[in-house]
Amino acid sequence: MKLKYILGLIIAVVLSVVYYKFNPEVYHFFPECPFHKFLHLDCPGCGSQRAINALLHLNIEKAIDYNLLLVLSIPLLLAQLSAKVYAYFTQQAIVLNFWHKPITPKIIFALVMLFWVARNIPFKPFNYLAA
C-alpha cells in the first residue's frame, strides 16, 4: 500500500516538473486530443494540459480560459487528496460524504456533458468556454 502512494507521488512530481518546464502550446510531444484533431470540436478535457501549465505558473486567469471545468474541480480533488493523506498518516479515515452519495456520479457526469456541449456552442457567452 505504501509503495502505491510513493509511486503516485513520484509520478505527480515528475509530471508537474514536465508541465512546468514545457508549455504544451510550444512543445509538441504532448498527446493531442483525437476528438479535437478529427472533429474540430472541444471535448471536456481539451485545454487541460495548457491549463495545468498555466496553474503551475500561477496564472489562474489563463488556466480558466483553457479549461474552466478543470480549474473548478481542483478544490474538490484537493479536499479528497487531503482526506486520503490525513487518513494515511493518522490511521483515522475522514469520510467526505458527498463522494459516497449515489447521486454524485450522476451529477458529475451531467456537469461534464453540459460543459462538453456548452463549450462547442459558437455564440456568446458559450464561446468563452472553448479551449
KAPEDA-V511686 format. One line per field, one symbol per residue. ss: DSSP state (h for helix, s for strand, l for the rest). psi: psi as a letter, one per 40 degrees, with the letter a starting at -180 (. if undefined). Layout:
ss = ???
psi = ???
This chain:
ss = lhhhhhhhhhhhhhhhhhhhhllllllllllllhhhhhhllllllllhhhhhhhhhlllhhhhhhhlhhhhhhhhhhhhhhhhhhhhhhhllllllhhhhlllhhhhhhhhhhhhhhhlllllllhhhhll
psi = dddddddddddddddddddddhheddhfeiiihdddddefihidehedddddddddefgdddddddgdddddeddddddddddddddddefhhhhhdddeidddddddddddddddddeehfiiedeeei.
